[in-house]
Amino acid sequence: MNKKKSDPKTEKKNRIIEAAVKVFAKKGFYLAKVNDVAKAANVADGTIYLYFKNKDDLLINLFEQKMELILQRFREQLQDIADPVEKLHRFIDTYFTLIEEDKDLADVFQVELRQSDKFLKDYHNQKFLDFLSVIHSIIQEGMENGFFRTDLNADVVKILIFGTVDEIARQWILGADAKYSLEEAKENIKHILTNGLIVF
């Protein structure tokens, strides 16, 4: 069987993105320089600009590439689960597993993305909307099948769920006031959200 040949340009672009994750996590997006990323990726400074317009563009490309992989991970984890309660629990489990698996990427997503004005103000964040849709579909399915309360607004609930897991993860990553393990946080969130959503 012939192996598919890898594209050198794609490989180099991916290497730059992986280097950017490490550099942004270590130095912070604001303080990191393009030549820091180039050095970490073992490429010339000018090579970065063959693939990305500037540091903000690199951050956005990093986000889009990694977010697509994350979305695929969630789809795989949730696709065979019929019970919406179990599906919500699996979503929470998967979210915190991803945080633990790649702490550098978690740092970039939870902390450093907020340092880019372009990302926050000018970028149409379709991948994030797709991520919220994963949560919305769980809530909507639970409501339609009689598992979750129907007197709640699914759009409000999806933001509530995202805000909860996002802030718990961010505080844990920052390590400032996070006097808890991710395992403890995960179980607390599942308990509180389930009790607030299910029909008794």
Secondary structure, 3 states (H helix, E strand, C coil): CCCCCCCHHHHHHHHHHHHHHHHHHHHCCCCCCHHHHHHHHCCCHHHHHHHCCCHHHHHHHHHHHHHHHHHHHHHHHHCCCCCHHHHHHHHHHHHHHHHHHCHHHHHHHHCHHHHCHHHHHHCCCHHHHHHHHHHHHHHHHHHHCCCECCCCCHHHHHHHHHHHHHHHHHHHHHCCCCCCCHHHHHHHHHHHHHHHHECC
